[in-house]
């Protein structure tokens, strides 16, 4: 509303007020021309309809004079228009501080709105930068996670392969140990048998030697006895 009043020149406002007053005066004067004690209504900007005595058609049947609508309004219009201009100027003077206050408030609100728009724009820029930064960090974290996951999978495969090789070696060593154990037992058995055989053979040899020595002593004894005889 303040902008609309600001855009219209003050002379145009007064002219519009005068035109409205003349229109209202034509209607009021034509309808109230039969009332000798009534005054024409002044339709100012801020006055409204003034109090006037209303004509009661039920009172008496006095002869009334009728005036045509083309009655001249120069004598009446001039003071009314001047008074309307005075009322308009008075109202304009009355509302001028309010208009100025509204204009100042509009300027303050416009500045505050601009400041808020700048703040929103700044926050949007910060949000955009943070979003890009977080997206970059998230991408790096995803890449690191994928690398770590790949390394973990490779390490798991390596661990499985190492466990398989270890099991194979354990089986190989267990098999070798069992073979060595069997060979040892076999060798022990063979040695025991060989030792027993050798012992038996030596015992036979010793027995035979004893027998030979005994026979030899017997033969010599017989020879000595025979020689003495």
Order of alpha helices (4+ residues) and beta strands (2+ residues): alpha-alpha-alpha
